[in-house]
Structure formats: C-alpha cells, structure tokens
Amino acid sequence: MFLARVARSSARGEAQTRAFAAISSSTPSQIGSAVGPYQVFDRHAKRLQKDAAAARDGGARSATVDYVRDEVADRMMERFLDIKRKFNSVLDLGSGPGHFSKLLELDKTAKSIMVDSSEMTLNRDPDSEFEVKIERIHADEENLLQIVKPNSQEAIVSCLSLHWVNDLPGILVQIKEALQPDGLFLAAMFGGDTLFELRTSLQLAEVEREGGVSPHISPMTDTRDVSNLLGRAGFTLLTVDIDEVKVAYPSMWELLEDLSDMGEGNAVIGRRSIIHRDTLAAASAIYKGISPIFIAKQISYILLEMHGNEDGSIPATFQIIYMIGWKPAPTQPKPLDRGTGAVNLKEVL
C-alpha cells in the first residue's frame, strides 16, 4: 500500500534542525556493567526519545505521524480476526498509545493490558478511545517476566516494538514462558529492508563528504531469521509473512521530521552525536536522484536514477515482518507419523 504523507507547513531551517534529532541523539549512552546480552541499543535514550515525541504540542504532533503504526495495526488485526477464538485478555507489549488495542472489540476480548517503557507515550490517549477495558503498565518490555507471571497470558501481541529490543531471542523465550499452554503470540516488526532508501543515501553522502560511514539507521532482523528464532524459543504452528508499507514524502527533510515525531530516532550505542549539514544536504540530493561527487576537488552534480519519484516526491519503504506462534500444548494438532499417510503422493501430483 502506498500512503501519501501530507506535508505540514514549516520553515526549512526548522526541518533541518529536527533532522539532526531524527538521525542522531546527543543523549549519552547508559551502558551497564552487568553481564548479559550484547547491547546494541541504548534503551534509556530510546525512552527519552519516545517521551519527548509524545510530549510535543501535548501529543498532537505525535498523533499526526501514527499513520505507519495504524496501518500495520490494521493488518495485524486482520490476522487476529482470522483466529476463531475469544480471549479474556490480551497483553499488548510495546503498545505505545495503543495502536492495536484501539482496534480490539468486545466480541474478541474484554481487556487489553498495555505495556510500554515510555510513560508519556503509554498515557497519550484517553480511555474513551478504546472499546475494551484498558490496563496500562509502565515497564521495560525487555523484562516481561518481571511484569507478568509465567503461564498467565492467553495472548500476547506486539505492534512495531521488537526492533528496539537488545535480546530478541531472549524476549521471545520470555513471551513463550508468559503464555498459557496453547497461548497466542502475534507480532509485527520492521524488517531489514526498512528505510533502505534513506540508509543508502546517507551512506553515499557520508562516504563522499567525510570519507567513512557511521550507523544512523538501526540494524534490523533479517526476515530469514525470524522463523528460526521463533522455533528456537519453543513456539509451534508458526506463520511468518512479509509485507511493505510505502509512504511518499515531499523530501528527505519531512521524512526525518516525521521519524523524530514518531520517537524513531537513532538509539544505537556509540552513535555519532552530530551530522554535518552539508552531509545531510548531499544525502537529500542523492535521495531525490542527484548525486554530488568530487572531481578534482570541485563538486559536480550528475543525475542518477536513485529513489526519487517522477512527481518530485521521495518514497520511504517500511518492510514489515508479521509472525504468529503458539505455545505448545497437548491439545494442539500434530503431524502424523511418517509412513501413516493413506494417499500416495504420486497419485496427487
């Protein structure tokens, strides 16, 4: 699906200033000394980013950039409705303001337990926007079993939150342990091709202007690994599929501005605290299709077929990985033993 981002009126200078916040954060990394999983993301910085985004204009600016998460929540709900079962409660892990929970209806569940590390984001929207009963828990999603007891949840869902988790295999194990036998896990997370246009434009601009590359967009899980991770965590009856949401923006500046308002700024540990304006300007030109290259210490602009659309806008691709898994239970259907088939496969083919 191709969504059109409606440009908000703002000065170019403001957009450029916000671009720095969208790509890099000057918040110092909070790296603990305890032994544990390898730390890729600064969870403290991410919480501050989400709090700041939800606080701008009383949450109004944050609400205007819900379009990606709302679209993904709609597609998750289609998968949820295909499951012919009613749940007493659903745990919404990394819920944000409740993109998925707002779509829940009483004929599917009576209650949603929303968990998010950002208190401002969690409480952004009032209870009146939800049809089902809401319980909000402000806690770090990485420590699920400190929030709920093992074997206590009928269903756990997660809408675009798991890409900020440091220990993805570990949180999948925690989710499986928190579920009741035959409990449902349904999630959507960004895949590795998300924002590949922005990633390549920044890399080309930084190599050309500064002679090197720094991480400005988070590393994300490859789609081929998700099934293996779910199986290793102990889930059964797996379903994994991939989809894309494409959004058109007037320019790279509006994209960066919206990423900041979404709370999706860079939170990689060891990130640079600043990006030079001329590097960003070069990246914007490359994104649209004009690539600046050095020739005898002079900048010459040549037209390349990069990412720009014919109407002058730029596309941004959000790759979404949807996953469904079930906690094992004796009542679940199991494949027959080998050799017990009653029909010859040759006859079928």
Helices and strands as residue ranges (DSSP letters): E 2-4, H 12-23, H 43-55, G 56-59, H 60-64, H 67-81, E 87-93, G 101-103, E 109-116, H 119-122, G 127-129, E 133-138, G 141-146, E 153-159, G 162-164, H 168-178, E 179-190, H 196-210, H 223-233, E 236-249, H 252-261, H 277-288, E 290-295, E 298-303, E 314-326, H 345-348
